[in-house]
Amino acid sequence: NGLDIKLAPIAEPTAVSLHAVELGISTLKKPLDQCNVLVIGGGAIGVGTNLALKAKGAVNVTMVDLNPLRLQMLVDQFASDTIIRESIDPNLEFDFIIDPSLLTKLILSPWFKTPLCNLPIATLPVNEE
């Protein structure tokens, strides 16, 4: 289809990332540029998600990863405009969480009321109380 063979491997993770961001934006109760966003995982989809969030206007993005090598890559590439952490402070609040790693239920139980995109599954509804 005319796609450069060197770019083809990133087409699928980029599409998944963009789709998750667009799904998540549709669930937000305030503009993306006013939201605190958490991206769990700094792999191909996590990085693509960060880039898609920035392209869509996100300002307050935090990325977390437990792998020291991946964490260093995130710091090297994104520390100028993204908060990079190896763990999450339970006192932080997020308006939107994107989890390519599918580990949310294990490590983020305090934020279950937050709009959540478990990739590549779907956006989960917010529990209203």
KAQUIKA-V419288 format. One record per run of one state. SS is the DSSP state (h for helix, s for strand, l for the rest). FROM is the first residue (numbers start at 1). TO is the last residue. Records with the same first field share a line. If there is no record, write none. Layout:
SS = FROM-TO + FROM-TO
This chain:
l = 1-7 + 28-31 + 35-35 + 41-43 + 56-59 + 65-67 + 79-82 + 86-95 + 100-103 + 108-108 + 112-114 + 119-121 + 125-129
h = 8-27 + 32-34 + 44-55 + 68-78 + 104-107 + 109-111
s = 36-40 + 60-64 + 83-85 + 96-99 + 115-118 + 122-124
